[in-house]
Amino acid sequence: MQFDKTVTARGHDFQLTGWVKSGFEGVAGAFAENFATEEEIGASTAIFIDGEQVADLWGGYRDADFSKPWEKDTIVCMMSVAKGISGITFNGLISEGLVDPSEKVATYWPEFAQNGKEDITVSMVLDHTCALPVVTDPLYKGAIFDCDLIVSALEKQAPLWEPGTIAAYHIHTQGNLLGEIARRVTGKRFKDVIQERVIQPLGGDYKIGDLTDEEIETRVATLVPTLAGTLLERKDTEPDTLLAKGFVQHPDEPIGVTLNSKDWRTAEIASANGHGTARTIAKVYGTVVRGGSLDGVTLMSPETVEGMITERHHQYERMQQRHYHQGRGILLNTEEAVWMGPNPRSFGHHGFGGSIGFGDPDANIGFAYSCNKMHARGDNGPRARRIIEALYAGL
């Protein structure tokens, strides 16, 4: 069913476009309701079921001035949704036998074995227990954009506590650590491994950095952060916390400037700065839930999928001070942080501000939602949830 609707709200007309398969009209209705009742500016959502796409919706505006329409090919930074894509890519390396998650990181990266990190395993990096959630060397403001410098600092750094004992969400550093292991076993930068092994084979549109000037000018949506009630507020008001220390290498400027800067859009920050479309993320998860293969493309073996979605721990992690059901490089369904539908085996990753990608292996669903108006909540919020509820109601 073709979907074209204009929603008038908050003094603006939001043109919504796309299509849904018959039976999923409620998904289109939920997508429109977000614009009518929430603070949506621009967004997109996409769904795959049993390898078939059943929804592709987009609309609103890609800028904070409500002047540039969100088009079919608009891309947006989905923040930590990148962790899920990076985790899936890394599990593909495990599937291929290039990495053993039970092996020590230093086996692949000998220089890592400094200052008490000799026994840290790859698995600890994947499940946020390797005790390197922040870079303790303050470096310089803006060092977050220099992946190699961050890797070098982590290489020398001592763990903050005994590795493997305590979970702390590695907001930025997980991507640096996994990326260097991937580089050691493939000879390629992690952003290129992600492209070559996951995104390009599926015909996707998603990049870690590497955006061209033309893409930035014509396709990228502006992120509109909200500070109140979020980790961005806490990092400024609680400077001595682990959370605040996770942002020390950011530029000394408002976060809205940083997240929309050319530096952010072109750097390699594999935990945070992936830009792309919801349909790409949904297709990645729609592939993984089918045993790792779709349309002749194999991302990993069925056995690796099961290993990836097996719970590693359910700790009250120290960075954001909340519980997560943690898999191997991805999150598992966690009501209080990231709700991924009614099935407990659902897995994926949300992004700060409201974007999300997940897979449900029991219903064979790949789902994604992306937005540019970031919400003022600690959890994944009502906008994605409304669409997810409509999806399951239509099954």
Buried (B, 14 or more C-beta within 10 A) or exposed (E): EEBEBEBEBEEEEBBBBBBBBEEBBBBBBBBBBBBEEBBBBBBBBBBBBEBEBBBBBBBBBBBBEBEBBBBEEBBBBBBBBBBBBBBBBBBBBBBBEBBEBEEBBBBBBEEBBBEEBEBBBBBBBBBBBBBBBBBBBEBEEBBBBBBEBBBBBBBEBEBBEEBBEBBBBBBBBBBBBBBBBBBBBBEBBBBBBBBEBBBEBBEBBBBBBBBEEEBBEEBBBBBBBBBEEBBBEBBEEEEEBBBBBBBBBBBEEEBBEBBBBEBBBBBBBBBBBBBBBBBBBBBBBBBBBBBBBBEEBBBBBBEBBEBBBEBBBEBEBBBBBBBBBBBBBBBBBBEEBBBBBEBBBBBBBBBBBBBBBBBBBEBBBBBBBBBBBBBBBBBBBBBBBBBBBBBBEBE
